[in-house]
Amino acid sequence: MEIKDVLFVVSACIQAFIMIYGAYYFVVSMFGWSNRKTNKQPDKNDIHTFAMIVAAHNEEVVIGEMVKSLKELDYPKEAYDIFVVADNCTDSTADKAREAGAIVFERSNDELKGKGHALEWMFDKIYNMDKKYDFVSIFDADNLVNKEFLTEMNKEINKGYDVVQGSVDSKNPFDTWVTTAYSISFWVVSRLFQNARYNINVTCQLSGTGFCVSVPLLKEIGWGATCLTEDMEFTAKLALMGKKVGWAHKAVIYDEKPLTFKASWRQRIRWMQGHADVASRFAGKLFVRAIKKGDLSAFDCCVYLMQPLKIFVLGIATLIGFFTLFNIPGVSDHIFTYNHLFNLFIKDMDVAKSFAQVFSILTMFYIPLVVTYERRVINMKLIWSYLIFGIYTLTWIPITIIGWLNKHKTEWSHTEHSRSMSIEEMEQNNKK
């Protein structure tokens, strides 16, 4: 086989992979628009007890407002307690948390660093307390939560879920173009993927913060999620057991997004290192379970873990598109393009091109439609965000490559937070 033939076959496989992957998520996303299952009331109304655990490392600036937002929940006060794990802190995080009303445990361990290890340490403390809890709920120190958080979580638990993820929103969506890009990603994920999975009875993905886990289940299977993306690791572990993560769309957690591209770059590389690590350990097992047991949750989780591969292939496809666009001699003529695809299935090229143009236009407006629907307000910052979101998306290509190459490195890169904000201030700012 000549080089030109190899190039054609490879480009054809890449295009097919991207189309199938994209089609799968597009079909899934169609189920995200309904709130029917979210609005359905459970058959029972049990009041469960919660241990609210906030993991904090040098978070003296933000920890106070986080604890205050938890204290103001519309849920029986006797049914939950707030715990802060001051993990390897060298500032006044512990003191600030106590002043705000939290029960504080201070942890020092120079070898086992990171949120996953801190949580595992804290869970053991919870198990051995005189007071027993039905669920633990996990948060980051920079979060704020809406008042209905536990009420909405409790509803989903009463529907039979042992693990429930809340909807992660942005605390500072319009601070910089970076925070806006982050926010768009989270709005889209919540509506089109998490809510969609919930509606088709497929396990949702844990998001690192704002989720609840049954204490008996946690005792039974253990935490054991101590990599750079402990949420993803625990989700995969649950999927292998056939346990589904529920979704509470109205239980909202507001997370502070990095202000600068440099901070974003570091954080997303850490995410991708952890993602690649979990994918290498769980994707194959999940695929086997999906085939043997016909488990759609295991299959969807496997597909999600393969996101780094999709982004890497998308980078190659972008390069192929560059060759095709500029008609580079000796290369462009041997690349599989959509024209070849249309020739296979549609003989009228004018019809095919019209179809492609219409589909491209609809795709362009899909994310703006989601974001506008979720925010329910249009302003100039939001319109600008549509234009710059593509730049943020493209930066995932080099991040994916770097993260995959460094997947075995487990050094924790802490994201610093330097802005204290109450939930009332946040809600007011986001209306502007």
C-alpha positions in Angstrom: 0.0 0.0 0.0 1.4 3.4 -1.0 1.7 6.3 1.4 -1.2 8.2 -0.3 -3.4 5.2 0.3 -2.4 5.0 3.9 -3.1 8.7 4.3 -6.6 8.3 2.8 -7.5 5.3 5.1 -6.2 7.1 8.2 -8.1 10.3 7.4 -11.2 8.3 6.7 -11.0 6.5 10.1 -10.4 9.8 11.9 -13.5 11.4 10.3 -15.6 8.3 11.0 -14.5 8.3 14.7 -15.3 12.0 15.2 -18.7 11.6 13.5 -19.7 8.6 15.5 -18.5 10.1 18.8 -20.2 13.4 18.0 -23.4 11.7 16.9 -23.5 9.7 20.2 -23.3 12.7 22.4 -25.6 14.7 20.2 -28.3 12.0 20.5 -27.7 11.8 24.3 -27.9 15.6 24.6 -31.4 15.7 23.1 -32.7 14.1 26.4 -31.3 16.9 28.5 -33.9 19.5 27.7 -36.7 17.9 29.8 -37.0 18.5 33.5 -39.8 15.9 33.9 -37.8 13.5 36.0 -36.3 16.3 38.1 -39.8 17.7 38.8 -41.3 14.3 39.7 -41.8 14.1 43.5 -40.6 11.0 45.3 -43.0 8.5 46.9 -41.6 9.1 50.4 -40.4 12.1 52.3 -37.8 10.8 54.7 -35.4 13.4 56.3 -31.9 12.0 56.0 -28.9 13.2 58.0 -25.8 14.6 56.4 -22.2 15.2 57.3 -21.2 18.2 55.1 -17.4 17.9 54.5 -15.4 20.8 53.1 -11.9 20.0 52.0 -9.6 23.0 52.5 -5.9 23.7 51.9 -4.8 27.3 52.7 -8.3 28.7 52.0 -8.5 31.4 54.8 -9.9 33.9 52.3 -13.0 31.9 51.1 -13.7 29.3 53.8 -15.8 31.6 56.0 -18.4 32.5 53.3 -18.6 28.8 52.3 -19.4 27.7 55.8 -22.0 30.5 56.1 -23.8 29.5 53.0 -24.0 25.9 54.4 -25.4 27.2 57.6 -28.2 29.0 55.8 -29.7 26.0 54.0 -33.4 25.4 54.0 -33.1 22.1 55.8 -33.7 21.0 59.4 -30.6 22.2 61.3 -30.5 19.2 63.4 -30.2 16.9 60.3 -26.8 18.1 59.2 -23.4 19.2 60.6 -20.6 21.1 58.8 -17.1 19.7 59.0 -13.9 21.4 57.6 -10.8 19.3 56.9 -7.9 21.8 57.2 -5.4 19.8 55.2 -1.8 20.6 55.6 -2.7 24.3 56.1 -0.1 26.9 56.9 -2.5 29.8 57.2 -5.6 30.6 59.4 -8.0 28.4 57.5 -8.9 26.4 60.6 -9.5 29.5 62.8 -11.7 31.1 60.1 -13.7 28.0 59.7 -14.3 27.7 63.5 -15.3 31.4 63.6 -17.9 30.7 60.9 -19.4 27.8 62.9 -17.8 24.7 61.4 -16.5 21.7 63.2 -12.8 21.6 62.2 -10.3 18.7 61.9 -6.7 19.6 61.2 -4.6 17.1 59.2 -0.9 17.1 58.6 0.7 14.6 56.3 3.7 15.4 54.1 3.5 12.1 52.1 -0.2 11.6 51.4 -1.2 15.0 50.0 -4.3 16.0 48.0 -8.1 16.1 48.4 -8.6 12.4 47.9 -6.3 11.5 50.8 -7.9 14.2 53.0 -11.4 12.9 52.4 -10.4 9.3 53.1 -8.9 10.4 56.4 -12.1 12.4 57.3 -14.4 9.6 56.4 -12.7 7.4 59.0 -13.4 10.1 61.6 -17.1 10.2 60.6 -17.5 6.5 60.9 -16.2 6.5 64.5 -18.3 9.4 65.8 -21.1 8.8 68.3 -23.5 10.6 66.1 -24.3 8.6 63.0 -25.1 10.1 59.5 -26.9 8.7 56.6 -24.9 10.5 54.0 -21.7 12.5 53.5 -21.7 15.5 51.2 -18.4 16.8 49.7 -17.5 20.4 48.9 -14.5 22.5 48.0 -13.6 25.5 50.2 -14.2 28.1 47.4 -17.8 26.9 46.8 -21.1 28.5 47.7 -24.4 26.6 47.7 -28.0 27.6 47.1 -30.4 27.3 50.0 -32.3 24.5 48.4 -29.2 22.2 48.1 -30.0 19.6 50.8 -33.8 19.7 50.1 -33.2 18.8 46.5 -30.5 16.2 47.3 -32.9 14.6 49.8 -35.6 14.4 47.1 -33.3 12.4 44.8 -32.2 10.2 47.7 -35.8 9.4 48.4 -36.1 8.3 44.8 -33.7 5.5 45.6 -30.2 6.8 44.8 -27.2 6.1 47.1 -25.0 8.7 45.3 -26.3 12.0 43.9 -24.4 14.8 42.1 -25.6 18.4 42.3 -25.5 21.0 39.5 -22.1 22.8 39.4 -22.4 26.4 38.4 -20.0 29.3 38.3 -19.4 31.8 41.1 -17.6 34.3 38.8 -18.8 33.7 35.2 -18.0 37.2 33.8 -14.7 38.1 35.6 -12.5 37.3 32.6 -12.7 35.5 29.3 -11.2 32.4 31.0 -13.9 32.3 33.7 -16.6 32.8 31.0 -15.2 29.9 29.0 -15.2 27.7 32.0 -18.7 28.7 32.9 -20.0 27.9 29.4 -18.5 24.4 29.7 -20.2 23.7 33.0 -23.6 25.1 31.9 -23.5 22.8 28.8 -22.4 19.8 30.8 -25.1 20.2 33.4 -27.9 20.6 30.8 -26.9 18.4 27.9 -25.0 15.6 29.6 -25.7 15.3 33.3 -29.4 16.0 33.0 -29.6 13.9 29.8 -28.0 10.9 31.5 -30.3 11.2 34.4 -33.4 11.3 32.1 -32.3 8.1 30.3 -31.5 6.3 33.6 -27.7 6.2 32.9 -25.2 7.0 35.7 -24.2 10.6 35.9 -20.6 11.8 36.5 -19.4 13.1 39.8 -17.9 16.6 39.5 -15.5 16.8 42.4 -17.8 18.9 44.6 -21.4 19.1 45.6 -22.2 15.4 45.7 -23.6 13.1 48.4 -22.7 9.4 49.1 -24.5 7.0 51.4 -22.4 6.2 54.5 -23.3 2.5 54.4 -22.2 2.3 50.7 -19.0 4.2 51.4 -18.2 1.8 54.3 -19.0 -1.2 52.1 -16.9 -0.4 49.1 -14.4 2.1 50.6 -13.3 5.4 49.1 -9.9 4.5 47.6 -10.1 7.4 45.2 -6.8 9.3 45.8 -5.6 10.2 42.3 -5.7 13.7 40.8 -9.3 13.3 39.8 -10.8 11.4 42.7 -14.4 12.2 41.5 -13.8 10.5 38.2 -12.1 7.5 39.8 -15.0 7.0 42.3 -17.5 7.3 39.5 -15.7 4.6 37.4 -15.6 2.4 40.5 -19.3 2.8 41.1 -20.1 2.0 37.4 -18.1 -1.2 37.6 -20.3 -2.2 40.5 -23.5 -1.3 38.6 -24.2 1.6 40.9 -25.8 4.7 39.4 -25.1 8.3 40.3 -28.3 10.4 40.5 -28.6 14.0 39.5 -30.2 16.9 41.4 -30.5 19.7 38.8 -31.9 22.2 41.3 -29.2 21.6 44.0 -26.7 24.2 42.8 -23.1 24.6 43.9 -21.2 27.7 42.8 -17.6 27.1 42.1 -14.9 29.7 41.7 -13.2 29.5 38.3 -9.5 30.5 37.7 -9.1 34.1 36.6 -6.1 33.7 34.3 -5.2 31.5 31.4 -2.0 30.4 33.3 -4.0 29.2 36.3 -6.5 27.5 34.0 -3.7 25.8 32.1 -2.3 24.3 35.3 -5.7 23.2 36.6 -6.8 21.6 33.4 -3.4 19.7 32.9 -4.0 18.3 36.4 -7.5 17.3 35.4 -6.2 15.7 32.2 -3.4 13.8 34.1 -6.0 12.4 36.4 -8.4 11.7 33.5 -5.8 9.8 31.6 -4.8 7.8 34.7 -8.4 6.8 35.4 -9.0 5.9 31.7 -6.0 3.7 31.5 -7.1 1.8 34.6 -10.9 1.6 34.1 -11.9 2.1 30.5 -11.2 -1.4 29.4 -12.9 -3.0 32.4 -16.0 -0.8 31.8 -16.1 -1.8 28.1 -16.0 -5.5 29.1 -18.8 -5.0 31.6 -20.9 -3.1 29.0 -20.6 -5.9 26.5 -21.1 -8.8 28.9 -24.0 -7.3 30.8 -25.5 -4.9 28.3 -24.8 -2.1 30.8 -25.4 1.2 29.1 -24.1 3.1 32.2 -20.7 1.2 32.0 -20.6 2.0 28.2 -21.3 5.7 28.7 -18.8 5.9 31.4 -16.2 4.2 29.2 -17.0 6.7 26.3 -16.6 9.6 28.8 -13.2 8.3 29.9 -12.1 8.1 26.3 -12.5 11.9 25.9 -8.7 12.4 25.8 -8.6 10.2 22.7 -11.4 12.2 21.1 -9.6 15.5 21.7 -6.3 14.1 20.4 -8.1 12.8 17.2 -9.8 16.2 16.9 -6.4 17.8 16.9 -5.3 15.6 14.0 -8.6 16.3 12.2 -7.9 20.1 12.6 -4.6 19.6 11.0 -6.2 17.6 8.1 -8.7 20.4 7.7 -5.8 22.9 7.4 -4.3 20.8 4.6 -7.6 20.6 2.8 -8.5 24.3 3.2 -5.3 25.5 1.7 -5.1 22.7 -0.9 -1.5 21.7 -0.1 -0.1 19.8 -3.1 0.7 16.2 -2.6 -1.4 16.0 0.6 -4.9 17.4 0.0 -5.7 15.1 -2.9 -5.2 12.0 -0.7 -7.3 13.0 2.3 -10.7 11.6 2.9 -13.2 14.5 3.0 -16.9 15.0 3.4 -17.2 15.1 -0.4 -16.1 11.4 -0.4 -18.7 10.7 2.3 -21.4 12.4 0.3 -20.4 10.5 -2.8 -21.0 7.2 -1.0 -24.5 8.0 0.2 -25.8 11.0 -1.7 -25.4 11.3 -5.4 -26.6 14.9 -5.7 -23.7 17.0 -4.5 -25.8 20.2 -4.4 -28.2 18.6 -2.0 -25.3 17.2 0.1 -23.6 20.6 0.3 -26.9 22.3 1.3 -27.4 19.7 4.0 -23.9 20.2 5.3 -24.3 24.0 5.4 -27.6 23.8 7.3 -26.2 21.3 9.8 -23.1 23.5 10.4 -25.3 26.5 11.1 -27.5 24.6 13.5 -24.4 23.3 15.3 -23.0 26.8 15.6 -26.1 27.9 17.5 -26.5 24.8 19.7 -24.2 25.9 22.5 -25.4 29.6 22.5 -29.0 28.2 22.7 -28.0 26.1 25.8 -26.2 29.0 27.5 -29.0 31.5 26.8 -31.6 29.0 28.1 -29.6 28.3 31.3 -28.8 32.0 32.1 -32.2 33.2 30.8 -30.6 36.6 30.2 -28.7 38.0 27.2 -26.0 40.6 27.7 -23.0 41.8 25.9 -20.6 39.6 28.0 -22.7 36.6 27.1 -22.6 37.4 23.4 -18.8 37.9 23.5 -18.5 34.6 25.3 -19.9 32.8 22.3 -17.1 34.2 20.1 -14.2 33.3 22.4 -15.4 29.9 23.5 -13.8 28.2 20.5 -10.3 29.5 21.5 -10.7 27.9 25.0 -11.9 24.6 23.3 -8.8 24.4 21.1 -6.5 24.8 24.0 -7.6 21.4 25.2 -5.6 19.8 22.4 -2.1 20.6 23.8 -3.4 20.1 27.4 -4.6 16.6 26.5 -1.3 15.6 25.0 0.7 17.0 28.0 -1.7 15.5 30.5 -1.6 12.0 28.8 2.2 12.0 28.7 2.3 12.9 32.4 -0.5 10.7 33.6 1.6 8.9 36.2 2.7 12.1 37.9 0.6 12.7 41.0 1.9 16.1 42.3 -1.0 18.2 43.4 -1.3 21.6 41.8 -3.3 23.8 44.2 -5.5 26.5 42.7 -5.3 29.7 44.8 -8.4 31.7 45.7 -8.0 35.3 46.7 -11.6 36.7 46.5 -14.1 36.4 49.3 -17.8 36.6 48.1 -21.1 36.0 49.9 -23.8 34.1 48.0 -25.9 37.3 48.0 -23.0 39.3 46.4 -22.5 36.5 43.8 -26.2 36.4 42.8 -26.2 40.2 42.4 -23.0 40.3 40.3 -24.3 37.5 38.0 -27.4 39.6 37.2 -25.4 42.4 35.7 
